């Protein structure tokens, strides 16, 4: 009784424990528990059987006097005891199933507790591998325990009964669903849980939390929490905004970096255990190989160890020597060299053993292989390389140098790398990507150069320290050892180091390039929208004319046309444009930066200078049209603008990019927007995942009004996808506008987890709700009919246009819920914090009607003057970041937009040419694109200038821009000085003065 009580208690959490990798058991796995009924006979202890498994399942019949028969299902980390009723008299003899294995068990029953045999039984059970169709029977005390693998249903007689989910018992930790994230301790690791793991029960000889912390330069406790949050399928925007206390205020970029590094480590674990399973299956696994694979922390390390054992690979020299039986001799040379006599291994009729020289060669190969896979040896050579300068060099490939005109153009692109050399620590990321591209095109030859002193020091250390024989060794044996060290370095270790250096440089360069893509995309998406203006969008062109579109302040298409301003009819087209601008009161023109952009800009600049459009004060701007042509022929564009020609659709897209960049650019695949460099030289999977994550982050942080947003925009909200966004639109069309966030739970496919992730980023604006109802009421009235009339009446009474006619009890409840709008639903406060927000409002004597007004700001300031944030957070039993989010949501104006702090389009009235520039001229420009080697700036002369990366120093950046995630990106306004003008190549070199 006391033994089982002690061991069934929950094991305390240890920071070195990696069990937090385990997620909770799936809700779909169900089990059943029945009443335990004792019997009158004692079971005979079953014997271990080595017979082959049989297909038919034999019953175990306990002898007379047994006290119970127990059937138990065992999972990886949780076990549920289920006892079947059995009132029939059992025979005395017991037949043992050949498939049954004897294994100790531990039972946890609140009514009848059985004594444990040993504490090791519990640990051995937890480490037991999962195998299908394995049963375990064991006598414990006076009970026969029958263990089976879990299933989602169980057979009772001829009836198949679905099991009920049961999370009441786990070996060590409570069930995942019973732990609430808001109860996590602030600043401490979240307590891990046992359960199903995506990578299985795979353990390594290193702590994944510690390695993740070191690689991402973050706190270990924060990494543990982030791992747990990702395992719970939380999104990056949700974690960054509503779980700051668990992540030490990590921003979205840092969380994305941690997520990518975690995926890399997970891949290493999977590959290592896959290799171990393959070796074990082929009966090639040795303790040395098992330990070496479990020590690997990179994919390259796993590949290095496992490569010789892959199916179809040629046997290595070390494997051939081991097959000849020379491994004992190699071990003797290190452990007991005095007992080694090479003549004893000579076999004249066997190749490889015919003489002492061949035997020495075989021993040398075995020792070289052992050294190349020894963790301490590899760590030492890596440390030596860090202490010395390792160079990477590129030269023009010999085959390419012999080519005449065929590769002359491609060769010229890589002229900077025909004789290039740089240290591993100083090479820039864009240089690495350029070298890799040249090598892939077979234009460059790349080589890693390790100084000779590294080799000499390494050989000395191996002979005198790490691989030094434990006892005196004869000179000829020391010669074999020395040759083994040199052979291991030259043939195995040096190539491994080259692969590691190249792989690390390429991986870092890819990550930084993808991160640059993400930063540029964020800057582009968060450009301040131009609201309240009627815009004319122009897609320039020569032969086919310029496509124009005029859109209203709300994005509605007012007029479309095609004009030909670059031929003899320019004056006639100018009159047409003036008529359209006056008709629609449009004073802002948006020109795409594609073909004929310069000529179109010159045409409009001349008309503006002549005041041709008076009394309108017309201005224009140039915007990036990358991806507009692709979008114009996409199915989404055809669905949105079915009656327009694809060429006209691009003009509409160009105008909307200025009016609301975020809402328009999310319609285009991120990689087509035209930001970043070396797009095709990086991992496309990583690029797509990062860019999609950035889009989700921007859309979520800006927030969407669920009653007016498009399906395309809504699918990018955290927690939502295409199908869920479609379901929301269908619900809105069928039931009318959303009145509060709680109605989201009524949408098909939106469960509790999805609601938790998306609710804080969805806004419900009462004004838009009224407009939606008014428009729907007008539509219903025009359509006529009794059903439409009833829907209009409902809309007038309760703002539920189109929601009547539901007679079911469930639908009636839905209507009652929708009749109660909540002012907090238009703020950034998450519904899980509504109770805290209401208590805080009561504390400061505020009211829901004051949200976003100056009076609310005054009440909050008065409360903060008397109490600190820490004290208030403790008073309301919440965390400081959560309380800060609540305060922000209460005081922010209703029209607050985070994009207001970002840059807006530059509008101008005249044009400047390249000939007007002079060296030393100071200009104001806007960043068009940022790369790893510099930043391109539009200074208004039709050609972007380049600020080399060496001129962008921390001293020239404001404090808010010194962080890596907030570096210069598209849309930033900068002040620059002209350094050099190349009129032949139309290139402008600039120096950064300051960021405006």
N, C-alpha and C positions, 0 to 999 in steps of 0.2 A: 504493500500500500504506500509506504513512504518513498520507496524507490521510484515508482512511476510518477508520483506526485512531484518529486524533485526534478526529474528529467523532462517532464512535459511542460515545464515552465518556459516562458519565452527567453531565448538567448539574448543577452544584451548586445547592443550594436558596437561594432568596432570599426574605426576609421580605415583599417587595413582590409576590411572585408569588401569583396567585390560583389556581394550578393545583391547590391542595388541594381545590377544589370537585369535582374529577373523581374519581369512584370507579373501582374496578377493573372491568375487563371482566367481563361475566357469564360464569359457568361454562358456560352453555348455548351460547355462541358457540364453535365448534370449527373447527379448521383442520388441514391435513395438509401434511406436508413430504416430498418425494421426492428421490431422489438427482439431483444435477446432472450432466448428461452433455454434454460439448462436441460440437459439430458441426464440419464442415470448411469452412463457407462463411461469408462475411462479409455481414452484412445491410446493405442500402442504407438510408440515413437517411430515414425516412418524412417526407413533406411535410405541412404543416398544411393541412387541408382545410376548406372552408367549406360543403361540400355538406350537404344535409339528412340527418338520421339515417335509416338503413334498418333494416328489421325483421330481415332475415336477417343473420346474423353471418358476415363474410368472414374467411377465414384469411389470415394474413400469411406470405408465403413469402420468406424471406431469400435473398439471392443467394449464389452460390458463394463459399466462403472465410469465411463467418460462423463465429464461434467458439462461440456459445451462443444458446439461446432460453430466456428466463426468463419465468415467469408468477408475478406477485406480487399478493397481496391486501393492500389498504391499509385500515387503520382510522383513526379520528380521531387517536389519539395513539400507536398501536402498529401495526407492520407486520411481516408474516411472509412470508419468501421461500419460495416453493414452486416447484420445477423439475420439469417433467414429462419422462419418458423419451421420447426421440424418436430412433430409429436409422434412420429412413427418409431416403432421399436427398431433399433439398429443391430445388425449382426455383430458377433464378437470379433470376427476376423477383419483385418484391414488390408485392402489391396492398394499397393503403391503405384501411382501413375508414373511411368518412366520419364515423362516430361517435367515431373515435379522436382524442384531443388529445395534443399533444406536451408532455411535462413531464419535467423532470429527476428522476432517482431516485437514492436511495442504498441500497446493498445492504450487508447485514451477514452475512457468511458466514465461518465460522471456517476453511474450507479454501481458498476462492478469493475474495479480496477485490479489488474493482474500484476504480479511482481515481475520486474525486469530481470534478465539474466545478468547482463553487463551493460555498462555505459557505451562500450565500443559497439554493441549491437546496433544502437541507434545510428551512430556515425557510419557504420558499414552499410546500413540500409539506405541512408541518404546518398551514398556514393554508388549505389547499385545502378548499373546502366539500364536504360529502358530497352526492352526487347519485346517484340510482339509474341503473343501466344505463349508466354512463360507463366507458369504457376509456381507458387512457393508454399510449401506446407511445413509447419514446424510445431512441435509440441512445446507449449509454454505452461508450466505448472500442470494443470489438468485440462488444458484446452488444446484443440487442434486448430491452428490458424491457417486459413487458405487465402492466398494472396493472388490477385489477378490484375491485369492491366486495366486502366480506366476505359470506360466506353460511354457513349451518349445515351444508351438505352440498355435495359436488362430484360431478360426473358423470365417470366414466371409461368411455368406450364406452357400453354400454347399462346398466351397473351404477351404481346410486346408492350411494355409499359415505359413511358417516357419518364426519366428520372428528374427529380426536382433539384435545382441548383442549391448547393449548400456551401457556404463560405464560413461556417461557424468554427471550423477547426483548421489550423495550419500547424506545422511543426514548430515554427519559430516566430513568425510575425503575423499580425492581423491581416485580414483580407484588404486588398487595395481599395475596394469601393468603400470601406469603412473609415478610411483616412481622408481628412479634408485638408486641402492644401493651405487654407488660411490658418491652420493651426500649426504650421511648421515653425520651429524656433528661429528667431531672427539671428542671422550670423552663424548658424551651426548647420552641419550636414543634415539632410533629411534622412530619417531612419529608413534603411533599405528594406526591401521585401523579397520573400521567396516567391517563386511561381514560374510561369512560362517565360522563357527567354528567347529572343529572336535568334540568338546565335547558339542556343542550347546551353547545356551545362558544360561550357568550355572554359577551363581555367588555364592560365598561363603562369609562368614563374615571375611575372611582374604585375604591379598594381596599375590597372588601367586608369584609375583616377589620378594617380601620381604622374604617370606618363603624360596624360592629357593636360594636366596642370603645367607641367614643364614645357610642353610644346606650344601651348597657347599663352604662356606667361600670365596665368590667372591663378586665383586662390584655389587650393584643393577642395575646400568645403563648398565653394561656389560651383566647381566642376561637378562635384557629386550631386548637387541639387539640379544642375542643368541636365545631367544624364537622366536623372529621375524624371524631370519634366518632359524631356523628349520621349522617354519610354511611355509616358502617359499620353502621348500624341498631342501635346500642346504645340501651338504654332509660335513662330518667332515674334510676331507682333504682340500676341497675347502675353508672352513671357516678358518681353521688353517693357510693356506698359503696366501690367497688373501683377507681376511677380518679381519686382525689383529687389525686394528684401532677400530673396533666395539666391539671386545671382550677383549680388554686390554691385547693382546698378549697371550691369553690362548693357551696352547698346546693341542694336540689331546686327551691326557688322561683326562685333565680337562674338555674339551668339552664333552667327552663321559660320564663323571660323571654327568655333568649338564643335559645332555640328559636323562640319566637314572633316575635322581631325578625328572625331569620334568614329565616323564612318570608315576612315582609313584604318584605325586601330581594329575596328570590328572585322574588316576585310583580312587583316593580318591574322587575327584569331581564327577566322574561318579557314583560311588557307593552311595554317599550321596544323589544325586538327584534321583537316581533310588529308593532308600529307601523312599524318600519323596513322589515320585509318587505312590509307592505301598501303603503307608499309606493313602494318599489322596484317592486313589481308594477304599480302604477298609473302608473309613470314620473313620480312627483312628488317623489322623494327628491333633495334637494340636499345638498351638503357641510355647509351651515349647519344644516339640519334634522337630519342624521345626528349631528353633533356635539352639538346641543342635546339630542336624545333620550338620547344616551349620557352626558350630564352629569346627567340627572334622577336624584334620589335618593328621590323619593316618587311614589306613584301619581297624586296630584293634579298634579304637575309634568308627567308623561307625558300625562295627559288634557288639560292646558292646551295643550300643543304639538300634539297629534294631533287635537284636536277639530275644527278647521276642515277636516280632510282626510278625515273619516269619510264613508263612502258615504251619500248621502241628505241630508247637511248642506248648508245654504245657504252659498254662497260668501261669504267675508268681504270686507270693503272692501279689504283689502290684496291679496287674490287677484284681485279685479276690476281693481285698479290695475296689478298685474303683467301681467295679460293684455293690458292696453292698451300695455304696453311702457315703463312708467315706472320700472321698477326701476333701469336704468342711470342715470337722472336722479337718483334718490335716492342712489345710491352716489357720483355725482359731487359732490353737495352736501356730502358728508362728506370725500371724498378730494381732489377738485380743484374747488372751488366756482367758481374763476375761469373754468373752461371750460364751465360750465353756462349755457345760454341757453334759457330756457323757451319762447321763441317758436318754436324749432325743432321742438317737439313738438306744435304746434297743428295739428289737423285739423278743419276746420270741420264736416265731415259725419259725424264720429264723436262719439258721446255720451261725455263724460268727457275729451275732448281739444279741445273746441270753442273754449275760451278759456284764458287764463293762470290764471284762478281755479280752473277745474276741474283743471288740471294740478297746481297747488299742493295742492289737496285730495287728489289721488291720491298725490302724493309724501308728504304728511303721513301718510296711512294706511299707506304702506309703512314709513316710518321708525318710526311708532308700533308696528307689528307687530314690527319688528326689535328695538326696545328692550324690548318685553314678553317676548321670548324670549332675551334676552342674559343669560348666566349672571352676569357681573360686575354688570350693572345690577340684577338681582333680588337678588343677595347684598347689594348696598349698601342697597336699600330695606328689606330685612329687618333689616339691622344698625341702620338708623335707627329702626325700630319697636322694637327691643330697648332702645335708648337712651332712648326716650320711653314714656309710659304710654298703652297702647291699651285702650279700654274695650269691654265687651260689655254691651248694654242690651236689656232686654225690657219691652214694654208690652202692655196688653190690646188685642187686635185689635179694630179698629173694627166689623167685622161681628159679633163676639161681644158687644161692648158694647151693641149695639142689641137683642140678644135679651132676652126677658123671663124667663119661668120655665124655658124649655127647657134653657138651659145654665147656670142659676144655680148648680146644685150643682157642676158641673165647674169653673166659674169660681172658686168659693169655695176649691177645692183649691189653686189657684195664686195666691191672694191676695198671697202674699209676693213674687210676681214680676210684679205688675201695673205696677209702676214700679220696676224693679230695674236697678241699674248696678253693675258691678264691673270691676276691671282684669283683663286677661288673666292676669296672673301671680298674682293673689290669689284668683280664683274657686275655690270648692271643687268637687270632682268631683260630689258629689250635686246641687249647684246646676246644673251643666252638664246632667246627665241630666234634671233636672226641667224646665229650659228647653226642652230638646229634645223632651220629651214634650208640653209645652204647645204648642209650635210644630207638632208633628205633628197634634195635635187641633184646630189652627187657633184656639186660644184666645189664644195669645201671638204677638206679632211681635218678632222678634229682629234686632238690628242691631249691627254692629261699627263703632266710632267711632275713626278715626285722627286725631290732632291735625293742624291745618292747618300747623303748623311742619314736620311731616315732609314734607308735599307741597312746601312752599317750599324746604326744604333739598335735597330730591331734584331738583327742577327746576333749581336753581342748579348742582348738581353735574353733571347731565347736559349742560347747555349749556356750562359752562365747563371741564369735564374730560373725561368719558367720550365724549360725542358732539360735542365741539367740532370744527369743521372744521379740517383740517390747514393750510389756507392762508386768506388773507383772504377773507371772504364779504361780499357786498353786504347792506345792511340788509334788503332784501325777502327774501333767502334766510335771514337770521337769524330773521326773523319766522316763516317757515315752520318752521324748526327748533324755535323756542320753542313754537309751536302744536302741533307733533308731540309734544313732551315732555308738555305738559299733556293732550293727547288720549290719549296712551298711559297716563298715570297714571289718568285719570278713567274711561276706557272699558275698559281691559284690566288694568292692574296692580292697582288698588284692588280690583276684584272678585276677582282672584286671591288677594290678601292675605286678604280676608274668608273665602274658601273654605279657605285654608290654616289660618287661626286656628281656624275652627269645626271643621275636620276634626281638627286636632291636639288641641283641647280634648275633642272627643267621643271620639277614640281613647284618649287618656290616661284619661278618665273610665271608659270601658268596661273598659280593662285593669285599673284599680284596683278597679272593682266586681267583676270576675271574680276578681281576686286575693283580694278580701275573701271572696267565696264559697268559694274554695279554702281559705283560712285557717280559716274557720268550720267547714267540712266536716272538715278535719283535726282540729281540736279535738274535734269531736263523735265522730269515729271512734276517736280515741285515748283516750276516757274510760276510766278504769280499770275493768275488768270486776268484777262481784260474783260471785266463785266460791264454791263449796261451800255455797250456800244453796238451799233450796227456796223458790220464789217463787210468789205469786199475782198474776196480771196481770188488771187490770180495765179494760174499755173502757166508760166511763160512757155512760149514755143515759137519757132520760126515758120516752118512750112505749113503746119496745121493750125497756126494762130494761137492766141492766148485764150485759155478757157477761164471764164470769170463766173463767180457766184456771189450773191449777196445774201447774207444771213442776218436774222433779227438778233436782238439782244438775248433771246432765249435759245438761239441755235436753229430756229426754223428757217427753211430755205424760202427766200422771197423771190429771187430771180436768178436765172442762169443764161449764159450766152457765150458766144465765141467772137473775139475781136481780132483784127489783123492790123496791128499798130506799127509793124516794121516794114511796110511797103508804101505804095503811093497813096493809099486810102487812109493814112494816119489821121488827117484832119477830120475826116468824116467820123472815124471811130472815136476821136476825142470829143466830138459833140455828143455822141451816143453815151459815152462814159459820164459826161457832165449831166446829161438828162437823168441818168440812173441815180447818180449821187444825190441830186436834188430831190428826186421823186421819193427816195427811201431815207432821206436825211442821213446819209452815210458820209462820214468824214475821215474814215480810217481805211487804208488799203494795206493788204497783206500780200507780199510777193514771195513766191517760192524761189529757192536759191538754185534751181536746176538750170537747164539749157535756156539761153536767151535771157537770163536774169539781169545781166548787166545792161543790156539794151532796153529792157522793159523799165528798169529803174531809172535810166537816163531819160526815157520818154516822160515818165510821171514827174520826175524832178524838174524837168523843163516847164511842164504845165503848172506846177505848183509855184515856181519862181515867177511866172508870168501872171499869177493870181487868176488863172483861167477858171477856177472853180468857185470864185467869190460869189456870194458872201461866205461860203463854207471854208473853214480853216482846215484844209486837208493835209494829213500827214500819212507817211507810209513806213513800213518796216519790212525787213527781210527775215524770213523764217526758214528753218531747215525742212525740206520736203522729203527727206529720206523715208522710204516705205509707203509714201502716198500712192504711188502707182501700183504697188503690190496690193495695198488695201482696196483700191478702186475696183479690182477684178475679183475680190474675194467673195465667198458666199454671204458673209455678214454684210458687206456693202450692198450686194444685190438685194438682200432682205430689207435693209434699212432704206435704200433709195432705188426701188425697182424700176422706176420710170426714167431714170437718168442714164445718160451715156457714161461709160467708165471714165472717159477723159474729164467730164464735168464733175464726177464724184471726187476726183483728186483735188479740184479747186475748192469744193466744199470742205474737204478734209483739211486743206491748208488754212482756210479761214478759222475753222473750229480749233485748230492747234493753238491759235493765239487766244481765242475766247476762253477755252478751258483745256489746257494742254493734257491734264491727267485723264479726263474723260475721253479724249480723242486718241491719245497715244496707246492706251491700253487695248485698243482694237487691233493694233499692229504687233506682230511677233517682235519681241524686244531686240533680237539680233539684227533686224532690218531697220532699226531706227538710226543707225549710223553713228554709234559712239564707240570709242576705244580703237585699239590697233591689234594686229596679229590675231584676228578673230578666228581664222581657220587653222591656227597653229596650236590651239589649246584644246583641252578636252571638251567636246561638244556637250557631253552630259553634264559636266560641272558648270559650263557656261549657261546652259538652259536653266538648270536648277537655281543658280544664283540670280539670274535676271528675273525669273518668275518670282523668286522670293522677294526681290527688291520691289517689283510691281505690287505684290501683295502687301508689303510693308507700307508703301506710299499710299495705296488706296485705303488701307485700314486706318492709318494715322490721320489722314485727311477726313475720313468718315464719309458715309454715303447716306443720303436720305432715301429710305427704302420705298417711299411712295412715288418718287420721280426718277430714280436712277434706272439706267438701262440694264438689261440682262448681262451684257458684256462687261460692264463695270462691276456689277454685283458679284460675278463669279470670282473676282480677285480679292474679295474680302476674306480675311482670315477665317478658316473653318468652312468656307463655302467652296463649291465647285460648279461646273457647268450644269449638272443635273439639279443640284439644290437651288441654284439661282433660277433655273427654269421653273421649278416647283413654286418658288416664291412669286414669280410673275404670274403664274397660273392662278395661285391663291388670290393674288391682288385683283386680277381681272374677274374672278368669280365672286369674291366676297366683299370687294370694295377695299378702300385704303386700310392700312394698318393703323390702329389707334394707339397701341402701346407695344412694347417689346415682347410682352408675354404671349402675344398672338403668334409669334414666331414658332412657338412650340406646337401649334396646330398644323404647321406646314409639313407635308409628307417628306420624310427623309431627314428632318431636323430633330435629332435626338438631344439628350441632355448635354453630351460632349460638344456637339456642334453649336448648340445654343450658348454654351459657356464661352467658346472661342470667338463667336461672331457678334454676340449681343452688345458688347461695349463699343463696337465700331459702327454700329447701325444707328442712325438718327431718325427721329420721327418729329418733323416740324409741323405744328398745328396749322400753320398757314397753308402749307402745301397739301395737307389733308383736306382742308376746306375747299381749296381749288380743285382737288381731285373729285370731291363729292359734287361740286357745282358742275364740273364738266360732264360727269357721268349722269347727273340729273337731267342736264340739257339733252344729252344723247338719248336717254331713255324716253324723255318727253317727245322728242322728235320721232322716235321709232314707233310710239303709240303702243296700244295693247294693255291688257289688264296687268300682266306681270310687270311690264315696264312702269306702269302707273304706281303699282304697289312699291316697286323699288325706289321710285322717286319720293314717295311719301315717307318711306323709311329713311331715306337720305336726309329729308328735311327734319325729321324728328330726332334722329340720333346720329347723323353722320355716317349711316351704314348703307349708302346707295348700293343697290344690287345685292344686299345681304339678306333679304327677306325670303319668305317661302320655305324656310327650314323648319320642319316639324319635329325632328328627332330631339330627344332630350340632350344629346351631346351637342347638337348645333345650337340649341337654346342657351346652353352654358357658354358656348363660344361667343354668342351675341352679348351676353351680360358682361363678359370679360372685356370685349372690345368697346363697351360704353364708358370705360373708365380710363381716360388719358392720364399719363403721368408726366409732369414737367421734367422729371429727371431723365426721361427718355431722349431728350434732345441734347444731353450733355455727354461728356466722355466718362461719366461715372458708370461702373459696371453694376448690373443688377444685384450681384452678390454683395455689394456694399451699400445698397439702398437703406438698409436698417441703420447702419452706422451714419450715413448721410443725414437721415431724418433726426437721429439723436443729436448730431452736431448742429443741425439747424435749430433744434429746440434749445440747445445750450447757448447759441449766440442770439437767440430771440429773432430768428429769421423766419421767412415764409417762402413757400415754393413759388409764389408769384413774383418774388423779388430776385429770382435767379437771373444772373446776367446784368443786373442793374447796379448803379453806383451805391445804393443803400446796402446791398449785400457785401460789397467790398468794404464798406465802413464797418459793418458788424464783424466781419472776419478780422480786420485789422485791430479792432478793439479787443477781440478775444486773444489774439496773438500777443498783444501788449501785456496782458496779465498772466498768460501761461505760455510756456515753450511748446514747441512741436512734440518733443519727447513726452512731456507731461500730458498733453492732450491725447497723444496716441495711446498712452497707458490708460488714460481715463476711459477712452472709448474702446479699449481692448482690441486695438488694431496696430498696424505698423505705420511708421512715419511716411514711407512712400505711398501707402494706400490713402492715408489722411491727406497728403499733398495732392493726390489725384482728385480726391473729393473736393478740396478747396478750389482747385483749378476749374473743375466742372461747375462749381457754384458761382464763381466770380467772372468767368469768361462771358463776353457778350454773345447774344444768340447768333450773330453773323460772324463769329470768330472763325478764322481759317489759318492753319499753320503756314500756309503758303504766302501769307501776307509779309512774312519776314524774308522771303526769297526775292530774287530779282525779277523784274518785269521786262517786257520787250522794249527795245530802244526805237523810238519813232523819230524820223528826221524829215527834212524838207528839201535838202540839196544833196549833191553827190560830190565826192572827192576822188580824183584819179591818182594812179600810182606816180605820175609825173609831178604831182604836187608835193610829194614827200621829200624830205631832206634828212640827211644823217644828223642825229641829235634832236630831231623834232619830238616833242612830247605829245602823245595822243591818248585819248580815252577809247577803249574798245571793250568788246565782250568776248568771253571765252567761248569758242565753238566746240572744241574737242580737247580732251586731255589724254596724253599717252604716257608711256613709261620713260620716254626720252625728252618730253617737252609738252608745251601747251600751245595750241593754235588759237590765235586771237583775231577776231574780225575788227579791223580798224576803219572800215567803211570805204575801202579803195577797190573793192572787187576781188581782192586777193588776201587770204589770211596770212598773218605773220606768225613766226614761230619764236616762242620764248624757250630756249634750251633749259633743260632741267637744272643745270648748274647755276642758273640765275634765279631760281626759285628757292630762296633760303627762308629759314624760319623767322629771321629778323624782319623780312618783308611781309610776313603774313600777320594778320591780327590774331589775337589770342584764340578766338573761336575757330580759326582755320588751321591752327597748328596741329590739331589732331589728324591722324591719318585718314579717318573716315570722313573728315570734313575738308579735304584738300580742294584745290581749285578744280572746278568742273564746269560744264556747259551752263551758260547763263550768268556767270560771275562777271561783274564790271571791274575792270582793272585800268590802271594808269601805266603806260609803257613809254619807253624811249626807243627811237629807231637807231639801231646799231649799224646795219648794213642793208643796202638795197641792190639786188642783182636783177638788172633789167633784162638780161638775156634769159634767165631761167624764171623770171617773175617771182623772185623769192625775197622775203623781208625778214631780217633777223632783228628781234626785239629784246629789250631788257625790262624786267619787271621793276616798277618803282614802288607801287603799293596797290593794295586791293581796296576798292571803293565800297 
